[in-house]
Amino acid sequence: MLHIPRWQTVIIALIVLAGALFAAPNLFSEKRLQSFPDWVPNKQINLGLDLQGGSHLLLEVKAEESMTQYLQGVVEEVRRNLRQERIGYRALGITDGAVTFELRDPGKAGGARKALQNVGDDLKLEIADGEGALQLTDQARRERVSSTVQQSIEVIRRRIDQTGVREPTIQRQGERRIIVQLPGINNPERMKDILGKTAKLTFHLVRQDVNPSGDVPPSAKVLPAAETGPNGEPARRYVVEKRVMVSGENLTDAQPSFQQGQPVVSFNFNSVGGSRFAEATKENVGEPFAIVLDDEVISAPVIREPILGGQGMISGDFTTEEANDLALLLRAGALPAPLRILQERTVGPSMGADSVEAGEIASVVALVAVMAFAAAIYGFFGLLACLGLLVNLVLIMGGLSLLQATLTLPGIAGIVLTLGMAVDANVLIFERIREEAQNFRGPVSAVDAGYRRAMTTILDANITTLIAALLLYYFGSGPVRGFAVTLSIGVITSMFTAIMLTRSLVALWLRHRRPQALPI
């Protein structure tokens, strides 16, 4: 048991050296690290929201609006199919989450049923007494809500990644809620604006022959301008065709730029969008078209000539930051449904700094107290355990840096806990060694028996703790996960230092000193 092969000694030394190398960057500032060569480890531990400050948002996805948009498409399908079969209807629309209609001739219910049977596999069709309804099944409704929330998470992630925020936390909570944590953000209002906009971009022809205050035909709608007047009301209103010329789904890129000294947003379409845009502008030269973002007209230029290259430009009364944000939103894509901010919490950097300082003090106090206890109770063997404890702390820091895990305040609590747990395995081993020595065993035999007989207990205790930590990580969220990460790393490193490192140090001491009695 105490015979340590040379290869095992080399592996232990390499692990300790690697832990020190990956932990070392945390001793330097980011500016200083940039001057180091690329091959030198330069990753630091990421501090969570509660340690460096930032914004915490709880968002709710308005999935009902996504389902309403889907049902509006179903309405058009129903209208087209019934007209093709020459079946008269009236009162076609959406009522209580279902597409409803009335047949002018109830005797044509069979024909209507046949015409609408392929409208959607996830729709349930019912026709009775000349009244029909198509509604989503319960399973289809749940799947659509889940899909909408998941799509929203992906769009939010793309938008946040575009802003350059490091290590954001974006995760689902419950059925329709999303938690967003943005460490280091000092402008939460801008982030709320970026996340809160649906960013649904569409292009429509403007109806100049219709007065916004008069009768608007069914094929058109009135939209306000994004620009507001002195009283806060829209500067003007536009009558636009409901039919969409091209949508933002066909965009491939959008970048802020300048034209005549004014910020603008240039964009590119894919082949489908470019073809549609070219056809629409070719047929409507001299006519204005509206660029609509979230049901607001941000610009309504006149088509001077056909735009054939699949490229365009959005101009308006933008600031540089507004142009950057609009380009970001267009690149990231539109949300499938609007978001509502349910909860907002901002942590200042000074509060985070206080938490870091308190955590450092707690860690140092815990380390010193445990080391003093071990040295006082077990003498020289306790000093070896203290050395293992220091190495354990270095390995935890190195592991967090290597994995780029986010350290939170509960994570610091996990480190403090593992400092106490790290010496626990040594306590079990040393107590077994002491019992064997009291039974008149020699030093080598007592140490060998102590390690061998305590091994099963140590493995059982640490593996059960590791399982609990993994379950916390899998089922937990936010700070709970931070605690689970540091606890898991601490359990693994404490087992390494107690079973491998400290045992090697004890074996090395016995080989060179050959004591007659154990100082324990």
N, C-alpha and C positions, 0 to 999 in steps of 0.2 A: 504493500500500500504506500510506503514511503519512498519507494524507488521511483524517481522521476526521470524518465528518458530524456535525452538531450533534445530530441525534436519537440517534446512537449514543453520544455523550458523555453525553447526558441519561440514557439507559438504564443506562450503566455507573454513573453517580452514584447513580441510584435503587436499583440492586442493592446497592451498597456501603452506602447509607443503611439499606435494609431489613435487611441482615445485621447492622448495628450495633444497630438497634432490637430485633431478635429475640434478639440475644446479651446485651443490656443487663440483662434481668431476672436473669441469673445473678450479677450483682454485688450484688443485694439479698437480704435475708432474706424468707422467705415472709410473715412478719408485716408487713413493710414493703410488700410487693407488694399486700397486701389493701387498703391505703389508696389505691392508685392508681386512677384512673378506669377503667371497664370497657373503653374503647376503646384503652387503652394495652396493647401486648403484655405479657403477664404469665406466659408459659409458661417454665418452667425445664427444664434438662436432667434427665431422670430418671436417677438413679444405680442401677446394677445391684446384685445381691446381694453381690458381692465388694467393693463400694465403700461401701455404707451398712449392711451387715450384714443378717441375715435367715436364712431356713431353706431348705434344699434337700432335696427328698424324691424318691426314686425308687420309684414304685409299680408293682405288678404286678396286672393284672386277672385274677381267678379266673374265666375265661370258662367253665370246665367246669361251674361251678355254674349259670350261666345256661342252658347247654345241658341240664343235668339238669332245671331247672324247665320248660324247653320240652318235654322228653320226658315229664315227668309229666303235662302236658296231653295229650300224644299217648296216654298210657296210658288216660286217661279217654275219649278219642275211640274208641280200640280197644274198650274195654269197652262203650260205648254202641252202637257199630255192630254188634258181634257179638251183643249181646243182641237188638237189633232184628231181626236175621236168624235168631234162635233157634239160634245156633251155640254149642255148649258149648266151654268152654276152662278152663284151669287154669294156675297158675304165671305169671300175668300180672305183669310188672314190668320193671325196668330192669337190664340186665346188660351190663357192659363198654361203656357208651355206646350201647346199642341197646335198643329195647323188644322184649321176648321173650315168647312165650306157647306153650302146647301145646294142640292141639285134642283134645278128648275122642274125636272121631270123625275120624281122618285122611282118611276119604273125603269130608269136606266142605271139603277144601282149596280147591277151585274157588270154592265159595260164600264162603269167608273172603277169598280173594283179591279177589273182586268187591266184597265189603263194605268192604274196607280200601283200595281203589285210589285213593280220593279223600281219604284222611286228610291227606296233605301232598305237595305237588309236589316238595319237596326231600328226601323220604324214599324209600329203596329197600326194597321189600318182597320178602322171600324166604320161601317155605314149602316145606319138604321133610320127608317122613316124619312129618307131623303136627306139626312144630315150626316156628314162624314167628318172624321177626325183622324189625323196621323200624329202619333206621339212616340217619343223615344221609349224603349223598354227600360226597366229599372237598371239592368246590367249595362245597357248602352249609355245611359245617363251617367252612371258611375265611371265608366271607362272614359267618357268624354271629359268629365271633370278632372279625372286623374291625368289625362293627356294634356289638358289645358294647363294645369299646374306645372307639369313637368316641362312643357314648352316654355312657360314663363320663367322657370328657373334657368333654363339654358340661355334665354335672351338676356336675363338679368346678369348672368355670368359673363356673357360676351360684352355687355355694356360696361361692366365694372372692369374687366380686363383691359378694355380700351382706355380707361382712365389711368391705368398704371398702379392701381392700389395693390399693395403686396399682401399676400396671404389673407384674402377675404374669406369669411365664412358664409356660405349660402346653403341653406338646407331646409328641407320641408318639415313643417310641423302640423300634424293633424291632416285633415282632408284638403283644406284650401289655403293654408297659411304658409308663409315663407319667412324664415329668419335670415336677416342680412346683417353681418357685423363687418365693419370697415375700419380696421386699425389705422391710426395715424391721420385720419381725415380731419382737416381743420375747416372745411367748408361744407357742413352737412346739408345746407339748403340747396346747393348746386347738385349734390348727389340725389336729393329727393326729387328735384326737377328731372334729372336724367332717368331715374327709375320710375317715376310716376307717369311719364308720358307713354301713351300707347305707341306713338310713332308710326301710325298707319298713313302711308303716303299714297295719294292717288292723283291722277291727272284727269280733268274734266273740261269739256267745252263750256264756255260762258254764253248764256242766252242774253243777248243785248236787246232783244225785242220784247222782253218781259220786265215789268216793273216789280222790284222786290216787295213793294207794298201792295201790289194788286193781286189778281188771280194768277196763281202759278199752276201750269199744267201738270198732270200726274207724272209726266216723264222728267220733270225737273224738281229742284229743291233749292231753298234759300240757305246760304251759308254766310256767316259773318267773317269779316277780315280779321286776321290776327293782330293787326295794328289797331291800337285804341286811340280815341280822341282825348281831349282834356278832361272830360267827365268820366273817363274810364269805360265808356261804351265803345263798341266796334266802330272804327272810322267809317266803314261803309258795309253794305251787304251785297252779295252777288247771287244771281240766279244761275245755277249750273245744271247741266244735264246729269241725271242720275247714272247714266251709263258711264263706266270707267274706261277712259282711253287706254291707259297703262297704269299698273299699280307698282308699289314699291317692292313687291315680291320679285320683280324682274331686274332689280338693281344688282350690280356686281361690286360696285365701289362708290364711295362718296368721300370727297376731300375738301377741306376749306381752302379757299384761295382768294385772290383779290382781283377786282376789275375796276379800272379807273379809280384806284385808291379805296374802294369800298369792299368790305368782306362779302364774299359770295360762297356758295357751295356748288362745286362741279360734281357731276355724277356720270356713271356709265351703266348702260343697260346690257343685259345678256342678248343673245341672238334673237330670242323670241320678243323680248321687250323692245329691242332696237327696231325690229321689223314693224311691230305695232305702232311705235312712236313715229317712225318714218311715214307709214301709211296715213296715220291720223293727221300729221302736220302737212302732208302733201295735199290732202283733201280739204284742208281748212286754212289755207294761206290768207292772211289778212284778218283772221278771226282771233279773238283773245281766248286763251285757255287758262284754267285755274289750276294752280299747284296747291293741293289741299293736304294739310297735315292735321290729323285728329279733328276733322270736321271744321277746320279753320283755314281760310284762304290766305296763305302766306305770300303769294305773288300771283299776278294775273297778266303776264306779258302777252303781246300780240305776236302771232306767228308771222314773221317777216318772209320766211322762205322755208321750204321743207328741210327738216333736220334728219339727215340720212346716216350720220355716223354712229348712231347709238349713244351719243353723248349730249349732255345738256348742262344747264346752269340755273341755279335757283338764286335769285337776287331779292333783296328786301331790305328793310331797315334793321340790319343785323349789326351787333357788335362783334368783335373778334371772337369773344368767348361764346356767344350765341351761335356763330357760324361753326365753331369747333364742335359744340355740343350737338348741333343738328346733323353734322356729318357723322359724328359718332353714333347717333341714334339710327341713322339710315344704314350705316355699315352693319350694326348689330342686328338689325331687323325689327319688325313690329311685334309687340306683345299680342298674343292671341286673345287676351281679355284685359280690361283695365285693372289696375291695382289700387287698393285703398290702404293707406297707412293707419294701422291700428294703434301702434305704440312706437314712440321715439325716445331714445335715451342717448345722451351725449356725455362721454367721459372726458374730462379735461386732461391734458398732458401732465399737469402738476399733480393731480390725484393719482395718475398712473405711476409717476415717479415716486410718490409717497408709498405706494403699494410695493414697488420694487425694493425700496429701501427697507421697508418693514419685513419683506420676505428674506432679504439678505441677512438682516439681523437675526431673524428666527432661525435661518439655516446655520449661521455661525454659532449661535447659542446652542442649538441642538448638537452640532458637530463637536463642540468643545465639551459639552456635558457628557455625551456618550463616550468620547475618548478618555475623559478623566475617570469615568466609572470603570471602563475596561482596564485602564492602566492600574487603578487602585486595587481592583479585585484580582486580576490575573498577572500582575507584574510584567515580566519581560514578554510573555505571551500576549498580554493585553496591549503592549506597545506594537507588536506585530499586527494585531487586529486593527489598531489605530492607523497603521500604514495602509492596510487593506481598505479601511474606511475612506481615506483620502483618495486612493486610487479609484474607489467606487464612485466618489463624487465627480472625479475627472471623467470617468467613463460615461456617467449620466449626461454630463455637459457635452461630451463628444458625440454621444448617440443622438441627442436632441438636435445638435448642429448638423450632423450627417443626414438625418431624416427630414430636416427642415420642419420639424414639428413646431407648433405654436405653443409657447409657454404662457399659461394664464395664472391667475392668482391661485385657483385650486391646484394647478400644476405645481406651484411652489409648495403647497401643502403636501402634495404627493412626494416631492423630493425630501421634505423634512421627515415625513413618515418613513421613507425608505432608509434614511440615515439611521433611524432607530432599528429598523428591521435588519439592516445590513450586519449589525453586530450580533444579532440574535443567533445566527448560525454558528458564529464563533463561540458564543456562550454555551450552546449545546455541546460543541466539540470539546471545549476546555473542561466543562464539568465532567464529561465522560473520561477525559484524560486524567483528571484529578481523582476520580473514583478508581480507575485502573491503577494509578500510582499508589493509592492508599491500600490496594490489595497486593502490594509488594511486587508489582511488575517492574521490570527495568524501564528506563526512559524510552528506548526505541519501541519496546513492546507495548508500553502504555500509550504512547502517541499513536502507534499503528492501530491498536484496538479502539482508541477513542474516535479516530476519524472513520474507521470502518463501521462501528456500531451506531454512530450518530448520522450516518449518511442517509439512511432510509427516512428518518424523522425530518431531516432538513429538506429532502426532496418532496416529501408529502406536504409539508407546510408551505413551501414556496410554490409548488405547482398548483395547489388549491387557491392560493392568493392570486397567482397569474390567471387562472381561469376566471376568477371573480373580476379581475381587472379587464379581461377581454370582453366579458359580458357587459360590463359598464360601458366600454367603448362602443360595442355593437348596438346596445339599446339606448344609450345615453345621447346627449347632444350638448354642444357648447362647452361650458366649464366642466361638466361631468366627463366629457371626453378628454379634456386637458389633464384632469386628475388621473384618468385611466392610463393615458400615454406615459406620464412620468412614473406612475406606479409600476407599470409593466417593465419599462426599461430598468427601473431601480431593482426590481425582483431579479431580473436576469443578471445584471451586473453584480448584485450582492452574492448570488450563487457562484458566479465566476470568482470573485475575490476570496470568498470563504473556502470553497472547495478546491480551487486551483491555485490561486496566488498565495494565500496564507499557508496552505499546506506545503507549497514549494519552499517558502521561506523557512518554515519549521524544519523541513527535511534538510535544507542546506545548513542550517544552524547545528542540527544534530550531527551531520557528517563531519563538520569542521571542529566543533567543540568537544564532541563525545562526552557529555556531562555524566556524572555519577548519579545526580538527582535532578528532578525537573523544578525549575523556579516558577511554580504555579500554585 
